[in-house]
């Protein structure tokens, strides 16, 4: 079958969420919760601050997987209210972690959609 989509699956999303949570925790940062899809219709990513933490919701269906991962990474940066150069450094480190542990999710076209 010819690959027709680069969208990630629910399993890909949960693996990326666990990885990014672990990376944030190891740096002493706020560890956000991740969910999909956002409750707000028509948006790709939301961030909700609650007394007990932060929840990042990302639209997965019908979007390129690397864009979903980028939204998740940016959510970690925003949840921690980081500014340059710390924000830039964290983005670089999180992308490196994703590339090292989930390389197929970023480079291999998928035929299934979450």
C-alpha positions, 0 to 999 in steps of 0.5 A, a space after each residue: 500500500 502506498 503511504 498517503 498520510 504523515 499523521 500520527 496515531 493515538 499510540 504515537 501521541 501517547 509515546 510522545 507525551 510520555 517522552 516529553 513529560 519525562 524530559 520536562 521532569 528531568 529538567 525540573 520543569 512543570 510537567 504538563 498533561 497532554 490530551 487530544 483533541 482540544 475542547 475548543 472547536 477550530 483550534 489546533 492547540 490549547 493550553 489550560 492552567 489549573 490549580 493542580 497543573 497545566 493541560 496541553 490539548 493538541 489536534 492530531 487527526 488530519 495534521 502532519 505528525 511533526 506539526 503535532 509534535 511541534 505543538 506539544 513541544 511548544 506547549 511545554 515551553 509555554 507551560 513553563 513560561 520560558 523566554 529565550 535563550 532558555 526556551 530555544 535551548 529547551 526546544 532544541 533538547 526536546 526535538 533531539 530527544 524526540 528524534 533519538 527515541 521516536 525517529 520513525 514517527 517524524 520521518 516515516 509516512 503513515 497510512 493510518 490516522 488517529 
